Amino acid sequence: MNNLNQPLLSEIKIGILGGGQLGKMLISAASNWGMNTFVLDPSENCSASSVCNTFIKGDFKNYDDVYSFGKLVDVLTIEIENVNTDALLQLAKEGKQIYPEPGKLQIIKDKGLQKQFYDNNNFPSPDYTLYADKIAIITAVEEGRQKLPFVQKLCRAGYDGKGVSVIKRNQDLIHLLDGESIVEELIDLQKEISVIVAKNTLGEIMTYQPVEMVFNPIANLVEYLICPAPISPEIAKEACDLAIAVISAFEITGILAVEMFLDKNNKIYINEVAPRPHNSGHQTIEAAHTSQYEQQL
């Protein structure tokens, strides 16, 4: 989708919250279009600091840092969800263009709110229970209210395998993470797949083809992708249709990576979403007409 107005747009200042590898690749796409890029990150040695036009050292989780940074740029976007959304909401009230929209980001960055969103919109997602802390989970297991096995996910600040604990036996309870979390049923998993979907300001929506994500069993990180995913055309269409339905329900402008579980009965469940470039989309740089980074811009 092409939704950029001419001319291509060296005077527009694009602010990116977060300076990791995804931000660096986003800047690479922006530089091809002559965009003026700003990055906010607490580390001067972050991946994006050497390639952006302007680097600002600051905490993207801090209200004042995010608000001040937002005042410097014309458009704000993210490469990580765990940012200060209160500052973004205030900037949006003042007319700043922010993608993804701060109210939607506020839901997505909290896995409990994200799961409630799926419930409210009748999207398939693993059954879950919300717990205040690990003591509440242990008590529920001891009283027989919480069955094993399950997956614990911290509601906030989890990404790239962090904030997740798989509990299969009572002995595993020592590995519970402390903090508000959701506990999900453990899906009888066949594959994990992802569909990246893009929506522009005109409401046009397109998806990339589904990919299979293969995870390192120890680090719980994506080790490699299989693209296209080795699934039937019917399942691929179902996954793409679900991704389109999810981005439409969120009313997000930009891109959304929709991670899904495919169980051994070929049923699809939403795992989680990310409203930014995603590790399941690196191949789009070479394997698609436009990359996920160009679609975000």
C-alpha positions, -999 to 999 in steps of 0.1 A, spaced: 0 0 0 13 34 -9 -1 61 14 27 87 14 20 121 0 45 137 -23 71 150 -21 90 124 -1 94 141 29 128 151 42 113 179 63 90 155 83 106 145 116 98 109 126 102 101 163 108 65 173 105 54 209 131 27 214 165 22 197 168 -15 193 174 -36 162 138 -31 150 143 7 153 175 5 134 158 -14 105 129 11 106 154 39 102 171 21 73 137 21 55 130 58 64 164 69 51 156 55 17 128 80 16 149 109 30 130 111 63 145 129 93 146 103 121 148 109 159 153 82 185 146 82 222 164 54 242 182 52 276 213 38 261 237 58 239 250 26 225 217 12 214 215 -2 178 197 28 163 218 55 178 245 53 151 220 55 121 194 80 132 196 117 124 191 128 160 196 107 191 180 117 224 191 99 256 161 94 277 137 68 292 108 58 269 89 47 301 92 81 317 64 106 312 85 138 310 111 122 286 84 109 262 64 141 263 95 163 257 107 140 229 72 141 213 74 179 211 105 177 189 89 156 161 60 157 137 50 120 139 57 94 167 59 57 164 74 28 185 97 -2 182 87 -15 216 54 -16 234 66 -8 269 65 30 266 48 57 286 13 58 271 1 86 295 25 110 278 14 97 244 -23 102 252 -15 138 262 5 145 231 -24 130 210 -48 154 227 -26 182 216 -28 171 180 4 150 176 2 122 151 10 90 168 10 54 154 -2 31 168 -28 51 185 -20 55 223 -53 42 235 -49 10 216 -13 7 226 -24 10 263 -45 -22 258 -19 -41 239 9 -35 264 -11 -51 291 -17 -88 284 -47 -89 308 -64 -61 289 -54 -77 256 -71 -110 266 -103 -91 277 -103 -74 243 -103 -108 226 -131 -120 248 -152 -89 241 -147 -93 204 -152 -131 203 -117 -138 190 -103 -173 197 -77 -172 224 -66 -198 250 -87 -199 282 -71 -178 310 -73 -166 345 -60 -133 358 -40 -134 391 -26 -105 412 7 -123 420 24 -157 422 10 -164 457 -25 -162 443 -15 -188 416 0 -211 442 -31 -209 464 -53 -216 434 -33 -247 425 -33 -260 461 -71 -255 463 -76 -273 430 -90 -242 412 -60 -239 388 -52 -271 368 -17 -280 356 -1 -277 331 -3 -240 323 16 -210 310 21 -179 331 26 -146 314 33 -113 332 7 -87 322 33 -60 315 69 -57 303 72 -92 288 87 -96 254 111 -119 235 106 -148 258 108 -127 290 80 -127 314 68 -162 305 70 -194 326 57 -228 316 45 -248 346 39 -285 340 42 -300 375 39 -289 411 77 -289 413 78 -262 386 59 -237 408 92 -224 421 97 -209 387 66 -187 389 72 -150 382 60 -124 407 36 -98 395 1 -95 380 -2 -121 353 -24 -142 332 -24 -180 334 -34 -197 302 -42 -233 294 -13 -251 276 -23 -256 240 -16 -290 224 6 -273 199 12 -282 163 28 -249 152 32 -212 161 24 -190 132 23 -152 126 5 -129 102 16 -93 98 -12 -71 87 -10 -35 76 -36 -8 75 -32 28 62 -50 60 70 -74 53 41 -85 21 57 -69 -1 31 -57 -35 47 -33 -60 34 -15 -90 49 18 -107 44 16 -145 40 16 -165 72 50 -177 85 59 -204 109 80 -193 139 104 -220 153 115 -212 188 147 -221 207 134 -243 235 158 -229 261 159 -191 252 122 -191 241 132 -168 212 124 -172 175 153 -191 161 142 -192 125 111 -187 103 96 -208 76 79 -187 49 54 -194 37 42 -214 67 37 -252 58 0 -251 63 -30 -257 41 -44 -229 19 -76 -231 40 -57 -225 73 -36 -198 57 -68 -179 46 -83 -184 81 -52 -169 97 -51 -139 74 -88 -133 78 -84 -134 116 -55 -109 114 -76 -85 93 -105 -89 118 -81 -81 147 -66 -50 133 -100 -38 122 -114 -43 157 -85 -24 173 -89 3 147 -51 6 145 -33 25 117 1 10 109 11 -26 112 1 -54 136 19 -87 140 -7 -113 151 10 -143 167 -12 -175 167 -12 -210 179 -23 -238 156 -33 -269 177 -32 -305 166 -68 -303 156 -60 -274 132 -78 -249 154 -63 -214 155 -59 -193 187 -45 -158 191 -14 -158 213 -7 -120 213 -2 -91 191 25 -65 185 17 -31 169 52 -26 155 78 -44 133 82 -79 145 108 -107 145 84 -127 123 87 -101 95 125 -97 89 121 -117 57 98 -90 42 129 -69 35 140 -92 7 110 -114 1 82 -88 -4 76 -58 -26 75 -36 5 89 -45 39 71 -44 72 92 -13 80 81 5 49 45 -4 58 49 11 93 61 43 77 
